[in-house]
């Protein structure tokens, strides 16, 4: 028998990257690109939806990517992760960490309205801290919107609310969410770089600076195309420093998302994607829809049409064939509190205007 003492057992915590960002910033597109270019790294994704149906989860799960099989995409649709840690987040981690082969890295896509600081603080929970660590917080920012002086492309409804509500002061909730996401970031991804010239990029960079922590890198990308090595493996352990990152909500015991409404609409098969895009633009202009995302069947086409709208800017593309599921279209729409469902349906041509 050897007298050499046994080596101590080292428990390696699985790194997690928190991907936060405002509505329509390009989080899902970015994550999909990372999954498709993982170079052998085994990944899992937790998607925190805002709404009744997992559109983002559907987009990611249908990729057919070997590095992140369908069962490694877990959706949480019962509310903000940081508000449902025990009921949702811990069981999701249990599920992912039980997978075989073992997962190398977990990506957490937060709701567009999420505050990242409470989520990162949840990594101090005993049931979480011993098994996972925050490799880094990545804030995804719509560069084109920021270059135009906005955090989103359609803030008309917000401006109207500010003008008529005497209770509002100089801080508006959308801007606060945006600034809190940037304040907690270890890396900022400036998306839609192809829509900005040099002056626009400079304006976007200048808009970030007031909330941006010192020495945090800003990386411009187009169509989510980033080298995964730039955002995975940061090794920061953000949970150990998160209390030093000052945000608007530091003095609040809890937070909520009562400034926004969302619902899901069933969309029948369409004949012309461009016509659907025009109707979504009308919903933004006439009904105050800030964000729309979903997929629809197109007559005579075997591929599913992925549709994404940010205010009056709408993109659409065929992302994959319809599988065994029903050819049923669904669209999540998000707007400010009081979003009129009937008015949205009318603008989309789903119902007669009241």
ABEGO torsion letter per residue (X at the ends): XBABBBBBBBBBBBBBBBBBEBBGAGAAAAAAAAAAAAGGBBBBBBBBBBEABBAAAAAAAAAGBAABBAAABBBBAAEBAAAAAAAAAAAAAAAAAABOBBBABBBBBBBAABBAAAAAAAAABAAAAAABBBAEBBBBBBAAAAAAGBABABAAAAAAAAAABAABBABBAAAAAAAAAAAABABBBBBGAAABBAAAAAAAAAAAAAABBBGBBBBBBBGGBBBAAAABGAGAGAAAAAAABBBAAAABABBBAAABBBBBBBBBBBABAAAAAAAAAAAAAAAGBABBBEBBBBBGBABBBBBBBBEABBBBBBABBBBABBBBBBBBBBBBBGBBAAAAAAAAGABBBX
